[in-house]
Amino acid sequence: MSTYRLDKLFSPRSVAVVGASPRDTSPGRAVLRNLRAAGFEGSVSLVNPHYGEIEGIKAVKTIQELPQAPDLLVIATPPQSVPGIVAAAGEKGAATAVIITAGLGHAEGSLADACEKAARATGLRLVGPNCLGVLSSRAKLNASFAARMPPAGELALVSQSGAITAGLIEWSAAHDIGFSAAVSLGDKVDVDFGDLLDFFALDGATRAILLYIESVNNARKFMSAARAAARIKPVVVVKSGRHAQGAKAAQTHTGALAGADAVYDAAFRRAGLLRVLDLDELFAAAETLGRVRPFPGKRLAILTNGGGVGVLAVDRLADLDGTLAALSPATMKRLDAELPPIWSRANPVDIAGDADAPRYAAAFEALLEDRENDAILVMNVPTALASADAAARSIAACAQTHRNSFIRPKPVFAVWVGSSDATTPIFEAAGIPSYATESDAVRGFMHLVRYREALEALMATPPSLAQDFKPDVAAARGVVERALERGRTWLDPIDITQLLAAYSIPIAPALLARNGEEAAAAARPFLAEGSGVVVKILSPDIVHKSEVGGVRLNLTSERAVRDAVADILARARAVKPDARITGVTIHPMVVRPKARELIAGIADDPTFGPVIVFGRGGTAVEVIGDKALALPPLDLELARQLIGRTRVSRVLKAYRDVPAADADAVALLLVKLAQLAADLPELRELDLNPVLADQNGLIAVDARIAVAPVEAARRGPPGHPRFAIRPYPKEWERHAELRDGTKILVRPVRPEDEPLYPPFLTAVTQQDLRLRFFAPVKEFGHTFIVRFTQIDYARAMAFIAIEESSGNMLGVVRLHADANYERGEYAVLVRSDFKGRGLGYLLMQMIIDYARAEDLKVIEGQVLAENTAMLAMCRELGFDIAADPGDPDACIVKLAISNQRADASAH
C-alpha cells in the first residue's frame, strides 16, 4: 500500500488513545502525557471501558462512541484485545493506527496476522505491533512512550527497534540534532521500510533518512523504494546481526560465501545506501548529515595546532580510502606570510601549539579560498599557551562569513579535543559538526564522500554489452526442464556443459563413461592431443567430489584412466554406500601455468533471491574468504565494481613476468551469470570453481548447478519472480512497421541508451520540445538525459522506438507509477520528422498495454491546451479530458484501465 494514508500518520488532525489508564506505569498513559507535553494542537480522545475520565480528558467505552473517526489511533491494550480494536477502528473509518502492544506473534493465524487482515479489509494503515510509537515535529506529535520529544530538524529516523529509537532520541536531544520524524516499526505487519522510504524521499521537511534494520520482508519493494530515495537524499543504514551464520546449509562454495549479512551489504550498496557498522557511526553520520549538505569532491585539508593528532587524522583518512588535499602554490605563499616559520608547510597544516585565535583565522581563511581542497577539518589540542574557546569562536565566525558569501559554501568539520562546555555550543550555532576525536570527524567526512560516490554510481552510464552475446535461452531452459522432469536437483556435467554453452561460458568439456573401458575410449582423443585427462565421479548424491576421493588429475595413459575409474568407483561406494552412482566423467586436463584461480557463481538468498558471487577460487575458497557479492541484474560497469572489491582483483593485473588477465572477459562472465539467473528462475545455485583466467581469456574447470521448480506462490513478472531488482523486461520487445513501411524495434529503455538521446532530441523542434517539457530545452547533458535512461522497472517504464535500418531513435513513451502502484503518469515524444506516421499512437497503445499488464488503474498526464494533436490522440484512445485547475494553459487527461490483464507474451 506504500504511502497511502501516511500523511495522516505524520500530520494527524485527531488522535485517539486506546488503553490509557490512571496507572503511572501504563504505556497508554505515557503516550497521553507525551501527546500533551509535545503541544499537539489537534483533538485527543480516549477509549477505556473502565474509566470515564483520565487526566481531565473524557474517555468513551468503545471506538464506535468516538465523536469522529481519528486520523491516528494508538493502541496500548492486552494482546488478545488488539485484533478486535483494529477491526472496530477500520469500521469507524480511522486512517492509521500505531500498535504499542507486544506479544501478538508472527506466524499465520497469530494475533498479528488477524490485525493485518482486519486492517487490510478497511484500508487502515498499521505501525507495529511491538513498537515505541511515532513522533513528528511538523505536527508537534509525540505518539510514543519515549522519554522526551526530540528537537525539530531535517533527519527522519526509521527503526525496527524501539530501544534504538529511544536511544537516538536521547542522543539527539543532548547534541541538538533534530528530527523531522521518528518511527519505530516493530514487527511491521503493514507499514514497512519501503513505505517510509517512499514517504520521506518526497518529504520536503526531511533532508536525510536514518534506518536501523534487523530484517527486510519484501525485498523488491525495499530495493525499489531505497534506490528511488537515495537518488534524492542521503539514506544511512545500520543493520544488526552482521555475524549471523547465514550459509550453514549451503552445498556449494558459492552458497557458503554468500552469508546473510554479505547479501544485505550487497543490497545496500546496489541501492546507493550509506551503510554504517554501529550506533557510534550512526551518531557520527547523524551529526554530519544534520549540519552539512552533500558536496562534490573528496579532498580534505586538515588544520591543527598539534602534529600528532594531525597525523592520526591522515592515517584514518587513508584507512577509509580518502584523499588528502594538496596545497596550491598561492596558498603556500599566503601561509608563509601569515604563519611563523615553524609551520608544517604541508597538509596537515600544523600551526604549532601556541596558535591563538588570529593565527587560526588566518590559516583557516587561506584554506577556505584554496581550490585544491573540497572540505576542511579543523582541530585543536588545548594548551596553556592559547585559548581553545577563542580559537573556536574565530573559526565559527570565519565559517559564517564564508557561508554567507557563497551559494555552495565549503564544508567544515571540527575536533576540539577535550572540548569544554562552552565550545560545543559555538560550533552548533555556526552549523559546524563537531566530534570527540579525529577518527570520528574523518569518518563523518567520508560518509558524505561515500554518499556522493554512491549517487554518481547510480547515475553512471554503463558500457554496452558485446553485440555477439545472444544467449540461447530456449536451449538452456530445455536442459533445466528435462532435469526437473527426471526429479533431479543437481545437473550432471553433461547438462552443465550444454547449459553453459547456451550462454557462451567456456568450460572444460565433459564426456560420460559408465566403466573403465568407456572411460579409456572417451579419454583417447584428449590423450592423442598430448593433454592429460581428469576423471571425476558422477553421482546426483555426491556434490563435493573431492570429499570422497572422487577426482583424479593429469592421467596420461588409458591404463591410468582405467585404474583411476576402478579406484574412484570403489571409494565412492565405500564412503557413500547409498549414493546413486551413474559412472564417471572424462575431461581434458586444463593447464594454464600463469592463470589466476577464481570463483564465480549464483547463490540463492531467502530474502533477496539470486545473488552473484565472485572471488578467489580453489579448494580453500571459504578459508581464504576473498569474495564480493552483488544483486543482479548486472551491466559491465557493475561487474567491474564487483571484481574491484576483492583482493584477487589486484593479481588480475600484470606483475613481474605474468601478463595481465583478461579482466573484460571476467566482467562479461559475471554479466552472463546475472542474465542466466534472470532467464532461468528455476536455477538455485551455480558454482564455477575454479575459473582459470589469463591473458587469453578464461575457462571454468569445474561447475555445479542446482535447480528447483518455481514455487507457485512466488511466481511474479515473467522470467524473474525472485529478483529483488526487476531486470530488463525483454518480453516487452516488439518489432513493428509504421504507415510508410518504416520497420522499427520498440523495446524498454536501457541505461546504455544514453548516446541515442542527443541526436534524437536534436531532431525534435523547439516547439515540440516545449510542448513536451512545458518550457524551452537548450542543453541535453548527462544529468538531463540520465533521468530518462536510468529507470527502475519495478515502478517505471519507458519504451523507445529505434529504426531498424539506421539504429536511430525515433520516439519514446514513458510511464511512472505512483508509490501505491495504482496510477501512472505518461509522457510521449516523437522525432518531429516522423510525426504523422502513426508512431505516437503505436507507442501510446503499447504503454497502455503495459499499464494493463501491471494492473495499474489509471493512466494520466498533463497536456498543454495548444497541443491539439496530442489531445486528439488522447480522445481517440479513450482518455477523459478536463481543464487543469492548477494551470489554465493545460489539460489533465485520464484513462481508466480495464481489469482485463494483458499478456505481454502475446504481443
HELIX and SHEET records of a PDB file:
HELIX    1   1 LEU A    6  PHE A   10  1                                   5    
HELIX    2   2 PRO A   27  ALA A   37  1                                  11    
HELIX    3   3 ILE A   63  GLU A   65  5                                   3    
HELIX    4   4 PRO A   79  SER A   81  5                                   3    
HELIX    5   5 VAL A   82  LYS A   92  1                                  11    
HELIX    6   6 LEU A  111  THR A  122  1                                  12    
HELIX    7   7 GLY A  162  HIS A  175  1                                  14    
HELIX    8   8 PHE A  193  ALA A  201  1                                   9    
HELIX    9   9 ALA A  219  ALA A  230  1                                  12    
HELIX   10  10 HIS A  253  LEU A  257  1                                   5    
HELIX   11  11 ALA A  260  ALA A  271  1                                  12    
HELIX   12  12 LEU A  279  LEU A  289  1                                  11    
HELIX   13  13 GLY A  307  ASP A  319  1                                  13    
HELIX   14  14 PRO A  329  GLU A  338  1                                  10    
HELIX   15  15 ALA A  357  LEU A  368  1                                  12    
HELIX   16  16 ALA A  388  SER A  405  1                                  18    
HELIX   17  17 THR A  423  ALA A  430  1                                   8    
HELIX   18  18 GLU A  438  MET A  459  1                                  22    
HELIX   19  19 VAL A  473  GLU A  485  1                                  13    
HELIX   20  20 PRO A  493  ALA A  502  1                                  10    
HELIX   21  21 GLY A  516  ALA A  528  1                                  13    
HELIX   22  22 LYS A  545  VAL A  548  5                                   4    
HELIX   23  23 GLU A  558  VAL A  575  1                                  18    
HELIX   24  24 VAL A  621  ILE A  624  1                                   4    
HELIX   25  25 LEU A  636  GLY A  644  1                                   9    
HELIX   26  26 VAL A  648  VAL A  651  1                                   4    
HELIX   27  27 ALA A  663  ASP A  679  1                                  17    
HELIX   28  28 ALA A  712  ARG A  714  5                                   3    
HELIX   29  29 LYS A  730  TRP A  732  5                                   3    
HELIX   30  30 PRO A  751  LEU A  756  5                                   6    
HELIX   31  31 TYR A  757  THR A  762  1                                   6    
HELIX   32  32 GLN A  766  PHE A  773  1                                   8    
HELIX   33  33 HIS A  782  THR A  789  1                                   8    
HELIX   34  34 SER A  832  PHE A  834  5                                   3    
HELIX   35  35 LEU A  839  ALA A  853  1                                  15    
HELIX   36  36 THR A  868  LEU A  877  1                                  10    
HELIX   37  37 ALA A  904  ALA A  906  5                                   3    
SHEET    1   A 7 GLU A  53  ILE A  54  0                                        
SHEET    2   A 7 ILE A  57  VAL A  60 -1                                        
SHEET    3   A 7 SER A  43  VAL A  47  1                                        
SHEET    4   A 7 SER A  14  VAL A  18  1                                        
SHEET    5   A 7 LEU A  72  ILE A  75  1                                        
SHEET    6   A 7 THR A  96  ILE A  99  1                                        
SHEET    7   A 7 ARG A 125  VAL A 127  1                                        
SHEET    1   B 7 LEU A 141  SER A 144  0                                        
SHEET    2   B 7 GLY A 133  SER A 136 -1                                        
SHEET    3   B 7 PHE A 179  SER A 184 -1                                        
SHEET    4   B 7 ALA A 152  SER A 159  1                                        
SHEET    5   B 7 ALA A 208  ILE A 213  1                                        
SHEET    6   B 7 VAL A 235  LYS A 239  1                                        
SHEET    7   B 7 LEU A 274  VAL A 276  1                                        
SHEET    1   C 3 THR A 323  LEU A 324  0                                        
SHEET    2   C 3 ARG A 299  THR A 304  1                                        
SHEET    3   C 3 VAL A 349  ASP A 350  1                                        
SHEET    1   D 5 THR A 323  LEU A 324  0                                        
SHEET    2   D 5 ARG A 299  THR A 304  1                                        
SHEET    3   D 5 ALA A 375  ASN A 380  1                                        
SHEET    4   D 5 VAL A 412  TRP A 416  1                                        
SHEET    5   D 5 SER A 434  TYR A 435  1                                        
SHEET    1   E 4 LEU A 511  ALA A 513  0                                        
SHEET    2   E 4 GLY A 583  PRO A 588 -1                                        
SHEET    3   E 4 VAL A 533  LEU A 538 -1                                        
SHEET    4   E 4 VAL A 551  LEU A 555 -1                                        
SHEET    1   F 5 LYS A 627  ALA A 630  0                                        
SHEET    2   F 5 GLY A 609  ARG A 616 -1                                        
SHEET    3   F 5 ARG A 596  ASP A 605 -1                                        
SHEET    4   F 5 LEU A 683  ASP A 694 -1                                        
SHEET    5   F 5 GLY A 697  ALA A 700 -1                                        
SHEET    1   G 5 LYS A 627  ALA A 630  0                                        
SHEET    2   G 5 GLY A 609  ARG A 616 -1                                        
SHEET    3   G 5 ARG A 596  ASP A 605 -1                                        
SHEET    4   G 5 LEU A 683  ASP A 694 -1                                        
SHEET    5   G 5 ALA A 703  VAL A 707 -1                                        
SHEET    1   H 8 ARG A 734  GLU A 737  0                                        
SHEET    2   H 8 LYS A 743  PRO A 748 -1                                        
SHEET    3   H 8 ALA A 796  GLU A 803 -1                                        
SHEET    4   H 8 MET A 809  ALA A 817 -1                                        
SHEET    5   H 8 ARG A 823  VAL A 830 -1                                        
SHEET    6   H 8 VAL A 858  LEU A 864  1                                        
SHEET    7   H 8 ALA A 890  ALA A 896 -1                                        
SHEET    8   H 8 ASP A 880  ALA A 883 -1                                        
END                                                                             
